[in-house]
Amino acid sequence: MGIREQLINSIDMDGAFIIQRWDRSEKEYDDYQETINEITNEIKKLNKKRGEQSLIKWVAVFVIKIAAIFFVLMVCGQEFRGIDSLAPIVFAVSVLFAYQSQKNKFINDTLAITEATVIWQGVAQKITSEYLAKINKEV
């Protein structure tokens, strides 16, 4: 399961729980503060995930992708020229493809985390609006 799916599941479960508890509450200041603190903690967890990928894991996946792409291209290119003359070109193309694949995954993961942060901020904005509307009615 990728980061995006994990974040969707987390928002579905944790977000629903937070919103239900807010809806059932008296919507007093303590309820508001507790709910906003929970949302802030969820956003902090997301920000920790942003730089979490280890260098060793990244290099291992990168090398495996290079090897797989190199093997596939060498097998496909055997009919055209000798393997010796194709090897440097195929290796360079393999490195470029593997690097771009890793970069795309990083960008996708970062985008998913950013989207989840925006969703949590939207929930916080909704709760804040409801709380302020209640206060304005009382005044």
C-alpha positions in Angstrom: 0.0 0.0 0.0 1.4 3.3 -1.1 1.6 6.5 1.0 -1.5 8.0 -0.8 -3.6 4.9 0.2 -2.3 5.0 3.8 -3.2 8.7 4.0 -6.7 8.2 2.6 -7.3 5.4 5.2 -6.0 7.6 8.0 -8.1 10.6 7.0 -11.2 8.4 6.6 -10.8 6.8 10.0 -9.2 9.5 12.1 -11.0 12.4 10.4 -14.4 10.7 10.8 -13.7 10.1 14.5 -12.6 13.7 15.1 -15.6 15.2 13.3 -18.1 12.9 15.0 -16.7 13.8 18.4 -16.9 17.5 17.5 -20.5 17.1 16.3 -21.5 15.4 19.5 -19.8 17.9 21.8 -21.2 21.0 23.3 -18.9 23.0 21.1 -17.4 24.9 24.1 -13.9 26.3 24.1 -12.4 23.1 25.7 -14.0 21.0 23.0 -12.8 23.3 20.3 -9.2 23.4 21.7 -9.1 19.6 22.0 -10.3 19.1 18.5 -7.9 21.6 17.0 -5.0 20.0 18.9 -5.8 16.6 17.5 -5.9 18.0 14.0 -2.6 19.8 14.6 -1.0 16.6 15.8 -2.2 14.8 12.6 -0.6 17.6 10.5 2.6 17.2 12.5 2.7 13.5 11.8 2.3 14.3 8.1 5.2 16.7 8.2 7.4 14.0 9.8 6.6 11.7 7.0 7.8 14.3 4.5 11.5 13.6 5.0 11.3 10.0 6.2 12.6 8.0 3.3 16.0 6.5 4.1 18.9 6.9 1.8 19.7 3.1 1.9 16.2 2.2 0.8 16.3 4.8 -2.0 19.7 3.5 -3.3 18.5 -0.2 -3.1 15.4 0.5 -5.1 17.4 2.6 -7.5 19.9 -0.1 -8.2 17.2 -2.8 -8.6 15.4 -0.6 -11.1 18.6 0.0 -13.0 19.3 -3.7 -13.2 15.8 -4.6 -14.3 15.7 -1.9 -17.0 19.2 -2.8 -18.2 18.2 -6.5 -18.4 15.0 -5.7 -20.4 16.7 -3.4 -22.8 19.6 -5.8 -23.4 17.3 -8.6 -24.1 15.3 -6.4 -26.5 18.4 -5.1 -28.2 20.2 -8.3 -28.9 19.0 -8.6 -32.4 20.2 -5.2 -33.6 24.0 -5.1 -32.7 26.5 -6.8 -30.6 25.9 -6.8 -26.9 29.3 -5.1 -26.2 28.5 -2.1 -28.3 25.0 -1.7 -26.8 25.9 -2.1 -23.1 27.1 1.5 -22.4 24.1 3.1 -24.1 21.7 0.7 -22.4 23.3 1.3 -19.0 23.0 5.1 -19.4 19.4 4.8 -20.5 18.7 2.5 -17.5 20.2 5.0 -15.1 18.1 7.8 -16.5 14.9 5.8 -16.5 15.5 4.6 -12.9 16.3 8.0 -11.7 13.2 9.6 -13.2 11.1 6.8 -11.8 12.5 7.5 -8.3 12.0 11.2 -8.7 8.4 10.7 -9.8 7.7 8.5 -6.8 9.2 11.2 -4.5 7.1 13.9 -6.1 3.9 11.8 -5.9 4.5 11.0 -2.2 5.2 14.7 -1.4 2.0 15.7 -3.3 0.0 13.1 -1.4 1.3 14.4 1.9 0.5 18.0 0.8 -3.0 17.0 -0.2 -3.6 15.3 3.1 -2.4 18.5 5.0 -4.8 20.6 3.0 -7.7 18.3 3.9 -6.8 18.5 7.6 -6.6 22.3 7.3 -10.0 22.3 5.7 -11.4 20.3 8.6 -9.8 22.7 11.1 -11.3 25.6 9.2 -14.8 24.0 9.2 -14.6 23.4 13.0 -13.3 26.9 13.6 -16.2 28.4 11.6 -18.7 26.4 13.5 -17.2 27.4 16.8 -17.1 31.1 15.8 -20.7 31.0 14.6 -21.8 29.5 18.0 -19.9 32.3 19.8 -21.4 35.0 17.6 -24.9 33.6 18.4 -24.2 33.8 22.1 -23.1 37.5 21.8 
